[in-house]
Amino acid sequence: MELTRLGHSCVLVDTGAARLLFDPGTSSHDFEQLSGLDAVLITHQHPDHLDPARLPAVLASNPGAVLLVDEGSAAQVAELGLAFRTVRPGEAVTVAGARIAVVGGAHAVIHPDIPGIANNGYVIDDGAFYHPGDSLVVPPQDVDVVGVAIGAPWLKISEAVDFLRSLAPRVAVPVHDAFLSNSALYEGLLRTLAPPTTSVQVMASGSPATL
């Protein structure tokens, strides 16, 4: 198996039988240039995993590729006029000789006040590779190679470590790292979820402000 990271959580996996592209999102790069894809797999609807502006381009370049999406992404993909198949946890499909099992079902909790969404994890070829999306679900299969999120508003590093220990794979590939240099996301969550009497003030380093 050959694996190529294309930024954040976007991963290209060549199993030897199939070329599978996972989560081409807004924080990913160069995936429109890919050819010979057999499937594009979307774990969930967040833009860092599904870029509606660029997804049509990669499918146009790969007319034979199957688009597999979670149930939460289906409406958005349908609005783009793309052919797709919705898959749910417990289902399994075969694409170009690659066996794809769907696990999980729910995105990890960012905060109880933020509505939850669907999330598919994809286990390839009985555990040869596992892309969990934005979840910490441990599948029933043993896993050889896994993508492990290391930076997210729903994640503590201790949780990532415990997830990795639960899987005990041969290889772990750190993913979901674009937010480590994007403090605006976290600041925005503080503003949204802060008490109504609290003002969140972002200060530039070294610049005094009267508060």
PEQUISUL-V312427 format. One line per field, one symbol per residue. phi: phi as a letter, one per 40 degrees, with the letter a starting at -180 (. if undefined). psi: psi as a letter, one per 40 degrees, with the letter a starting at -180 (. if undefined). A space follows every 50 residues. Layout:
BEGIN
phi=???
psi=???
END
This chain:
BEGIN
phi=.bbbcbgfbcbbbbcgbabbbbfcbccbbgccccbgccabbbcaccccba cccbddcccccbccccbbbccccdccccccgccabcbbdgcabbbfgccb bbbghbcdccadccdcbcaccbbbfghcabbcgcabccccccbcbbcbcb aacbbbcccccccccccfccbbbcbfbcccbbccccccccccbcdccbbc bcbccgbcacb
psi=hhhhhfibehhhhheddihhhhggadeiieddeiifidihhhdieideeh hddeddddddegeehhhhiiddeddddddefihihhiiheihihhfehhh hhibdhiihdidehhiiihhihhhffedihheagifhhidiihdhihhhe hieehidddddddddddfidhhhhafededegddddddddddeiidehhh hhhihehiih.
END
